[in-house]
Each structure stands twice: as C-alpha cells, then as structure tokens.
Amino acid sequence: MAVLKINNTLFFLSIVLFGLYPLVPEQYESYVPIIFITSSFIFFCVNIKRGVIWRPLILMSLIFVVFFVSCLLSDNTYLGFKKIETMLSLIAFPIACFWFLKNVKLDFVIIQSIFFKVFFISNIIFSVIAYYLLSFYRNPKFSSKDADFFRNAIADIPYIGEHSIYISIFLAIAIIIGTFIFKQGNHNILVKIGLIVGQFILISLLLLLMSKGIIIALIIAFLVPFIFSKQVSKKIIFGSAIIVILIFILLPKHNNRFGELLKKESFEQIDMNNSTSIRFYILKCSIKMMLEKPFFGHGLGDVQKELDFRYNINEEMLPSGKYNSHNQYLFVLLSTGVIGFIFFLLFLYYIFNIAIKNQDYFLLSILILFSISFLFENILSRQSGVILFSFLVNFLVLKYFVLNKENLDNNC
C-alpha cells in the first residue's frame, strides 16, 4: 500500500510536469517522460492483474519501428541512432499506456482537468516572462522590433532558449485548451475574465512570433472540430472566422510574415532573409531526392547528408547541417520511402478514427494541429515536439480503452 501511495504521487507529479512542460528548460525535457514511464512501470509491477491492449500498442508504435528499421539500413548508423534516441517517446509512451497502465484504474476526467489547467496557466506564465525578457533584449542585427527580432530573441535569451516554432506549438495547444475550459462547466465571472485575458496574452505572443504554419494549423484545428460539433452554433463559427480575418488585416505589415507567401520572388530564387523562399528551395531538393529512392528511402541516418549535398549543388548554397526537410511527411518519405510513409499515414488515421468515433473534439483539434504543422516542420525529429505529441495522443487514446472496455471492438 505504501508503494502505491508513493507511486500515485509520482504519477500525479508526472501529469503536473507535462502541464508545466513549456516552463521546463530544453535540456531537462527528457526527465518529464522518464517520471511518467517510471511511475507507469511501478503500477505494472505491483498490479496482480496484468495485460496488454495489443491493437493500439502495435499501431501506435508503428512509426518508431519503421524509423528503427530505416536506421539499420543507413550507412551512417551512428547518426541514425542519435535520431532514434530523440524519437524514443514514439515507442516508450505506447508501451507505458497500453501495457503498463492497461489494468490501472485512472480517473481520466480529473487527470485531463489537471493537465488542462496547469498547461494553460504555465503558458501564460511563460508568455509573461517572455514579454519581460524581450523588453531587455537587444541585437544590432535587427534595426526594428519585427517578427524576425522576436523569433531570434526567443531562441537567443538564455532562460527561454527554444525554437520559435515549438513555442508557437505550445501556445497553440494552450489556446485550444483555454477554449475547451471556457466551454466546460459553469464558471464565475472572474474565471471567465481570467480565461479571456489569458487567451489574449497567448494569442499576442503567438502573433509576435508569427510562425505562419502554426497559425494556419491553429485556425483550422480550432474551426474544424467546432463545425462538426452540434453544440456550437454556426453564428459562433462565422463570428470566429470574421475575428481571424480582422486580426490578419490589422496586423502591422512590418510584423506580418504572411506577406512572403504573396511575393512572386519567394518562389523564384533563394533569399536567406525570406523563410518561404528557403522552404520552397528545400521542398524542391527534397522531392528530387525522394524520387531517387521512392520505395525504401535513403535511410534515417543518411537523409541530412544527402540533403546537404543537394543544397550545395547550386550557386546559392544553404549551410550544411542547418536545414532539414522542414516537412515531417517528406522526412518520412526520404528516410523510409513510400512503404514507411503508408505506415505513418495508418498511424495517423488510427488516431483520427478514434477521435471522430468518440466525438473527442479536443483530441481531434490536437491531431489536426500537429498534422498540419507536420507540413512545415519535422516535429518528431526534435525532443520538444515528439515528447509532447507522443504523450498527448497515446494518453488520450488510452482513455477510451479504459472508459469503454465493453465497446472496445467498436472503438478500434
């Protein structure tokens, strides 16, 4: 009994730490899943009744297995295994959720509520700290405080030290969570005001960082589930769309990176000061590289070397080792080929299917957010992205196998 009490506390701590994830320095992020997995394993050890939920365990682990095989087929297995080390969450969380926690009685309503509140508040705290530190940041490279200034600053300031895209992902998830908190329960006026002010703080920082792909992903992730939801009137959807359009119209031109998408020059030659131009060039190189080995890919450990080679063929060279494919789908194709890509799509389809069947609009929103973000960034190749993604999708899928055991076959 003493072991269970201690482990209950440890498990509760791991959920709180995931809520605090935006405040955890990048070098300590790996400790958060370690605590969760350790507490899950202790539950498994002390639980007399054990078992495995095989179908989700296999399907949710598919992408890791595909990457692992691709690593073994690489010439540079050292670099391949370094990437595999970063991606361990893709196998660790399915094992923890669908094996270790299979017969553990968990109150998912309370756990999700705790995570929602802590994650939302921690993002607000992070944003306030960021605003304070940004007010002192100076860099001679930037004459005006535009999006490039803020994106560089957010990565350069010692305490924050995180890529602007991943901070934007945290903010986008928090904005979705804030909306769901507002919808649920009868809140008093002070709580409603706090939620509205919190959303304003989060959206303001998101717009300052101006990560185009994440903002687009958030808009779609925010609107699509509400369109399916019968609880939300079409007037609210239409009003939200009008507000979004007005935000973009009123954004100062010097801080609006969406203008790059409308410039013809962005797609004609490389401009190192234009992220759209760089990404378009990377896209062309990646597609050419993919067509060379379409079925099995180039191998997980060899992708970056092959990309760098193509970047340096033309006169306009990109720095070696700095730019990956900036597209998760292309990265899967480049590493594992069409065969691995099919498994990756099956992995995503399985989660989408569970979210839609159970009308879980939060899981659906999160999955849409990540799936669209995959078009602009290798989320699963960086610790900050893969840990949070793996925790969210695996734990939210586990919820339905615990709450709906009698309907297990229907929910699969």
C-alpha positions as CSV (number, residue, x, y, z in Angstrom):
1,M,0.0,0.0,0.0
2,A,2.9,2.4,0.8
3,V,4.4,1.7,-2.6
4,L,1.0,2.5,-4.3
5,K,0.6,5.8,-2.4
6,I,4.1,6.9,-3.3
7,N,3.6,5.9,-6.9
8,N,0.2,7.7,-7.1
9,T,2.1,10.8,-6.0
10,L,4.8,10.2,-8.6
11,F,2.2,9.6,-11.3
12,F,0.3,12.8,-10.3
13,L,3.7,14.7,-10.4
14,S,4.4,13.4,-14.0
15,I,1.0,14.8,-15.2
16,V,1.7,18.1,-13.5
17,L,5.1,18.2,-15.1
18,F,3.6,17.7,-18.5
19,G,1.4,20.6,-17.7
20,L,4.5,22.6,-16.8
21,Y,6.3,21.4,-20.0
22,P,6.5,24.9,-21.6
23,L,8.4,26.1,-18.5
24,V,10.9,23.2,-18.4
25,P,14.3,24.2,-19.9
26,E,15.0,22.2,-23.1
27,Q,18.0,20.3,-21.5
28,Y,15.7,18.9,-18.8
29,E,12.7,18.0,-21.0
30,S,13.6,14.3,-21.2
31,Y,13.1,13.9,-17.4
32,V,9.4,14.6,-17.8
33,P,8.6,11.4,-19.7
34,I,11.0,9.4,-17.6
35,I,9.0,10.1,-14.5
36,F,5.7,9.2,-16.3
37,I,7.1,5.9,-17.7
38,T,8.8,5.0,-14.3
39,S,5.5,5.5,-12.4
40,S,3.6,3.5,-15.1
41,F,6.1,0.7,-14.7
42,I,5.7,0.7,-10.9
43,F,1.9,0.4,-11.4
44,F,2.6,-2.6,-13.7
45,C,5.0,-4.3,-11.2
46,V,2.6,-4.0,-8.2
47,N,-0.5,-4.9,-10.2
48,I,-1.5,-8.6,-10.0
49,K,-3.8,-8.4,-12.9
50,R,-1.7,-7.5,-16.0
51,G,-2.4,-7.4,-19.7
52,V,-1.7,-5.8,-23.0
53,I,-4.0,-3.9,-25.3
54,W,-2.4,-5.2,-28.4
55,R,-4.0,-3.3,-31.3
56,P,-3.2,0.3,-30.1
57,L,0.2,-0.8,-28.8
58,I,1.1,-2.1,-32.3
59,L,-0.5,0.7,-34.3
60,M,0.8,3.5,-32.1
61,S,4.3,2.0,-32.2
62,L,4.4,1.6,-36.0
63,I,6.2,4.7,-36.9
64,F,9.0,4.1,-34.4
65,V,9.5,0.5,-35.8
66,V,9.6,2.0,-39.3
67,F,12.3,4.5,-38.3
68,F,14.3,1.9,-36.4
69,V,14.4,-0.4,-39.5
70,S,15.4,2.6,-41.6
71,C,18.2,3.4,-39.2
72,L,19.5,-0.1,-39.6
73,L,19.6,0.3,-43.4
74,S,21.5,3.5,-43.2
75,D,25.2,3.9,-44.0
76,N,25.6,6.3,-41.1
77,T,24.1,4.2,-38.3
78,Y,25.7,6.4,-35.6
79,L,23.7,9.5,-36.7
80,G,20.7,7.2,-37.3
81,F,20.7,6.0,-33.7
82,K,21.1,9.6,-32.4
83,K,17.9,10.4,-34.2
84,I,16.3,7.2,-32.8
85,E,17.3,8.3,-29.3
86,T,15.4,11.5,-29.8
87,M,12.4,9.6,-31.0
88,L,12.2,7.1,-28.1
89,S,9.0,8.7,-27.0
90,L,7.3,7.1,-30.0
91,I,7.8,3.7,-28.5
92,A,8.0,4.5,-24.8
93,F,4.6,6.0,-24.5
94,P,2.7,3.2,-26.3
95,I,4.4,0.7,-24.0
96,A,3.6,2.7,-20.9
97,C,0.0,3.4,-21.8
98,F,-1.2,0.2,-23.5
99,W,0.9,-2.3,-21.4
100,F,1.9,-0.9,-18.1
101,L,-1.3,1.1,-17.5
102,K,-3.7,-1.5,-19.0
103,N,-5.4,-2.5,-15.8
104,V,-4.7,0.6,-13.7
105,K,-7.8,2.5,-12.5
106,L,-7.3,6.1,-13.5
107,D,-9.7,9.0,-13.3
108,F,-9.2,10.4,-16.7
109,V,-11.6,13.3,-16.1
110,I,-9.6,14.6,-13.2
111,I,-6.2,13.9,-14.9
112,Q,-7.3,15.7,-18.1
113,S,-8.7,18.6,-16.0
114,I,-5.4,18.9,-14.1
115,F,-3.3,18.9,-17.3
116,F,-5.6,21.4,-19.0
117,K,-5.4,23.9,-16.1
118,V,-1.7,23.6,-15.4
119,F,-0.7,23.7,-19.1
120,F,-2.9,26.7,-19.8
121,I,-1.5,28.6,-16.8
122,S,2.1,27.6,-17.4
123,N,1.9,29.0,-21.0
124,I,0.5,32.3,-19.6
125,I,3.4,32.4,-17.1
126,F,5.9,31.6,-19.9
127,S,4.4,34.4,-22.1
128,V,4.6,37.0,-19.3
129,I,8.2,36.0,-18.6
130,A,9.0,36.1,-22.3
131,Y,7.5,39.6,-22.6
132,Y,9.5,40.8,-19.7
133,L,12.8,39.4,-21.0
134,L,12.1,40.6,-24.6
135,S,11.8,44.1,-23.3
136,F,15.5,44.0,-22.4
137,Y,16.8,42.1,-25.4
138,R,19.0,44.0,-27.9
139,N,20.6,42.8,-31.1
140,P,22.4,45.0,-33.6
141,K,21.3,42.7,-36.5
142,F,17.7,43.9,-36.1
143,S,17.0,47.6,-36.5
144,S,13.3,47.3,-35.8
145,K,11.3,45.1,-33.5
146,D,9.6,42.9,-36.2
147,A,8.8,39.2,-36.3
148,D,12.5,38.3,-37.1
149,F,13.6,40.2,-34.0
150,F,11.2,38.4,-31.7
151,R,11.9,35.0,-33.2
152,N,15.6,35.4,-32.9
153,A,15.2,36.8,-29.3
154,I,13.0,33.9,-28.1
155,A,15.7,31.4,-29.2
156,D,18.6,33.5,-28.0
157,I,17.5,34.5,-24.5
158,P,19.2,32.1,-22.1
159,Y,16.2,31.1,-19.9
160,I,13.8,30.6,-22.9
161,G,16.3,29.3,-25.5
162,E,13.7,27.4,-27.6
163,H,12.9,27.4,-31.3
164,S,10.0,29.8,-32.0
165,I,8.0,27.1,-33.8
166,Y,7.9,24.9,-30.8
167,I,7.0,27.7,-28.5
168,S,4.2,28.6,-31.0
169,I,3.0,24.9,-30.8
170,F,2.8,25.1,-27.0
171,L,0.9,28.4,-27.3
172,A,-1.5,27.0,-29.9
173,I,-2.3,23.9,-27.8
174,A,-2.8,26.2,-24.8
175,I,-5.2,28.4,-26.8
176,I,-7.2,25.3,-27.8
177,I,-7.2,24.1,-24.2
178,G,-8.4,27.6,-23.0
179,T,-11.3,27.4,-25.4
180,F,-12.3,23.9,-24.1
181,I,-12.1,25.1,-20.5
182,F,-14.3,28.0,-21.3
183,K,-16.9,25.7,-22.9
184,Q,-16.9,23.3,-20.0
185,G,-18.7,23.9,-16.7
186,N,-20.4,27.0,-15.2
187,H,-17.5,29.4,-14.5
188,N,-18.0,32.5,-12.4
189,I,-17.3,35.9,-13.9
190,L,-13.8,36.2,-12.5
191,V,-12.8,32.8,-14.1
192,K,-14.3,33.9,-17.4
193,I,-12.4,37.2,-17.3
194,G,-9.2,35.3,-16.5
195,L,-9.6,32.9,-19.4
196,I,-10.3,35.7,-21.8
197,V,-7.2,37.7,-20.6
198,G,-5.1,34.6,-20.7
199,Q,-6.2,33.9,-24.3
200,F,-5.3,37.4,-25.2
201,I,-1.8,37.1,-23.8
202,L,-1.2,33.8,-25.6
203,I,-2.6,35.0,-28.9
204,S,-0.5,38.2,-28.7
205,L,2.8,36.3,-28.2
206,L,1.8,33.8,-31.0
207,L,1.3,36.8,-33.4
208,L,4.5,38.4,-32.4
209,L,6.5,35.2,-33.2
210,M,4.5,34.9,-36.4
211,S,5.1,31.2,-37.2
212,K,3.0,31.1,-40.3
213,G,2.5,27.3,-40.4
214,I,1.4,27.0,-36.8
215,I,-1.0,29.9,-37.1
216,I,-2.6,28.3,-40.1
217,A,-2.7,25.0,-38.3
218,L,-4.3,26.6,-35.2
219,I,-7.1,28.3,-37.2
220,I,-8.0,25.0,-39.0
221,A,-7.7,23.0,-35.8
222,F,-9.8,25.5,-34.0
223,L,-12.6,25.7,-36.6
224,V,-13.0,22.2,-38.0
225,P,-14.0,20.4,-34.7
226,F,-16.5,23.1,-33.9
227,I,-18.1,22.7,-37.3
228,F,-18.6,19.0,-36.5
229,S,-19.8,19.8,-33.0
230,K,-23.6,20.1,-32.7
231,Q,-23.2,22.2,-29.5
232,V,-21.7,25.2,-31.3
233,S,-24.0,27.4,-33.4
234,K,-23.0,28.5,-36.9
235,K,-23.1,32.1,-35.8
236,I,-20.2,31.5,-33.4
237,I,-18.2,29.8,-36.1
238,F,-18.9,32.6,-38.5
239,G,-18.0,35.2,-35.9
240,S,-14.8,33.5,-35.1
241,A,-13.8,33.4,-38.8
242,I,-14.5,37.2,-39.0
243,I,-12.3,37.8,-36.0
244,V,-9.5,35.8,-37.5
245,I,-9.7,37.7,-40.8
246,L,-9.7,41.0,-39.0
247,I,-6.6,40.1,-37.0
248,F,-4.7,39.5,-40.2
249,I,-6.0,42.7,-41.8
250,L,-5.0,44.8,-38.8
251,L,-1.5,43.2,-38.3
252,P,1.3,45.7,-38.9
253,K,3.0,45.0,-42.2
254,H,6.5,45.0,-40.7
255,N,5.4,42.1,-38.4
256,N,3.4,40.1,-40.9
257,R,5.4,37.3,-42.4
258,F,2.4,36.1,-44.4
259,G,3.3,38.7,-47.0
260,E,6.2,36.4,-48.1
261,L,3.6,33.9,-49.4
262,L,2.2,36.5,-51.8
263,K,5.5,37.6,-53.3
264,K,6.4,36.0,-56.6
265,E,10.1,36.4,-55.8
266,S,9.8,33.9,-52.9
267,F,9.4,31.1,-55.4
268,E,11.9,32.2,-58.0
269,Q,15.3,32.4,-56.1
270,I,16.7,31.8,-52.7
271,D,16.5,34.7,-50.3
272,M,18.2,33.9,-47.0
273,N,16.0,36.6,-45.3
274,N,12.8,35.0,-46.6
275,S,11.8,31.8,-44.8
276,T,9.2,31.0,-47.5
277,S,11.9,31.2,-50.2
278,I,14.2,28.9,-48.2
279,R,11.5,26.4,-47.6
280,F,10.4,26.3,-51.2
281,Y,14.0,25.6,-52.3
282,I,14.2,22.8,-49.6
283,L,11.0,21.4,-50.9
284,K,12.3,21.2,-54.5
285,C,15.5,19.5,-53.3
286,S,13.6,17.0,-51.1
287,I,11.2,16.0,-53.9
288,K,14.2,15.3,-56.2
289,M,15.9,13.3,-53.5
290,M,12.7,11.3,-52.8
291,L,12.3,10.3,-56.4
292,E,15.7,8.7,-56.5
293,K,14.8,6.1,-53.9
294,P,11.0,6.1,-53.7
295,F,10.3,2.7,-52.1
296,F,12.7,2.3,-49.2
297,G,14.1,5.8,-48.9
298,H,17.7,6.8,-48.1
299,G,17.9,5.6,-44.5
300,L,17.3,7.6,-41.3
301,G,21.0,8.3,-40.7
302,D,21.8,9.4,-44.3
303,V,19.0,11.9,-45.0
304,Q,20.7,15.0,-43.8
305,K,23.9,14.3,-45.6
306,E,22.0,13.7,-48.9
307,L,20.1,16.9,-48.4
308,D,23.2,18.9,-47.7
309,F,24.8,17.6,-50.9
310,R,21.8,18.8,-52.9
311,Y,21.8,22.2,-51.1
312,N,25.3,22.8,-52.3
313,I,24.9,21.8,-55.9
314,N,23.7,25.3,-57.0
315,E,25.5,28.5,-56.5
316,E,23.0,29.7,-53.8
317,M,24.2,27.4,-51.1
318,L,22.4,26.6,-47.8
319,P,24.6,26.0,-44.7
320,S,25.4,22.3,-44.2
321,G,23.6,20.5,-41.4
322,K,21.3,23.5,-40.6
323,Y,18.2,22.9,-42.7
324,N,16.4,19.6,-42.6
325,S,13.4,18.8,-44.8
326,H,11.1,21.1,-42.8
327,N,8.3,18.7,-43.5
328,Q,7.5,15.7,-41.4
329,Y,5.8,13.8,-44.3
330,L,8.7,14.4,-46.6
331,F,11.1,13.4,-43.9
332,V,9.3,10.0,-43.5
333,L,9.4,9.6,-47.3
334,L,13.1,10.5,-47.5
335,S,14.0,8.2,-44.7
336,T,11.7,5.2,-45.2
337,G,10.3,5.5,-48.6
338,V,6.6,5.0,-49.7
339,I,6.4,1.8,-47.6
340,G,7.2,3.6,-44.4
341,F,5.0,6.6,-45.4
342,I,2.0,4.2,-45.7
343,F,2.6,3.0,-42.1
344,F,2.9,6.7,-41.0
345,L,-0.5,7.5,-42.6
346,L,-2.0,4.4,-41.0
347,F,-0.7,5.6,-37.6
348,L,-2.4,9.0,-38.1
349,Y,-5.6,7.5,-39.5
350,Y,-6.0,5.2,-36.4
351,I,-5.9,8.2,-34.0
352,F,-8.2,10.3,-36.2
353,N,-10.6,7.4,-36.3
354,I,-10.7,7.1,-32.5
355,A,-11.2,10.9,-32.1
356,I,-14.1,11.1,-34.6
357,K,-15.8,7.9,-33.4
358,N,-15.7,9.1,-29.8
359,Q,-16.5,12.7,-30.7
360,D,-13.4,13.8,-28.8
361,Y,-13.1,17.3,-30.3
362,F,-10.0,18.1,-28.2
363,L,-8.1,15.1,-29.5
364,L,-9.3,15.9,-33.0
365,S,-8.1,19.5,-32.6
366,I,-4.7,18.5,-31.3
367,L,-4.3,15.9,-34.1
368,I,-5.3,18.5,-36.8
369,L,-2.9,21.0,-35.3
370,F,0.0,18.6,-35.4
371,S,-0.9,17.0,-38.8
372,I,-0.9,20.4,-40.5
373,S,2.2,21.5,-38.5
374,F,3.9,18.4,-40.0
375,L,3.7,20.2,-43.4
376,F,6.1,22.9,-42.1
377,E,8.4,21.3,-39.6
378,N,10.0,17.9,-38.6
379,I,8.1,17.9,-35.3
380,L,9.0,14.3,-34.5
381,S,12.7,14.9,-35.1
382,R,13.1,17.3,-32.1
383,Q,12.7,16.4,-28.5
384,S,10.4,19.4,-27.7
385,G,7.9,18.3,-30.3
386,V,8.0,14.5,-30.1
387,I,7.6,14.1,-26.3
388,L,4.5,16.3,-26.0
389,F,2.9,14.8,-29.2
390,S,3.5,11.2,-28.0
391,F,2.2,11.9,-24.5
392,L,-1.0,13.6,-25.8
393,V,-2.0,11.1,-28.5
394,N,-1.2,8.0,-26.5
395,F,-2.8,9.0,-23.2
396,L,-5.9,10.4,-24.9
397,V,-6.3,7.2,-26.9
398,L,-5.8,5.1,-23.8
399,K,-8.7,6.9,-22.2
400,Y,-11.2,5.2,-24.5
401,F,-9.9,1.8,-23.9
402,V,-10.3,2.3,-20.2
403,L,-13.6,4.1,-20.2
404,N,-15.3,2.0,-22.9
405,K,-14.0,-1.6,-22.3
406,E,-17.4,-3.0,-23.2
407,N,-17.3,-1.2,-26.6
408,L,-13.6,-1.9,-27.3
409,D,-14.2,-3.5,-30.7
410,N,-16.4,-0.7,-31.9
411,N,-13.9,2.0,-30.8
412,C,-11.0,0.3,-32.5
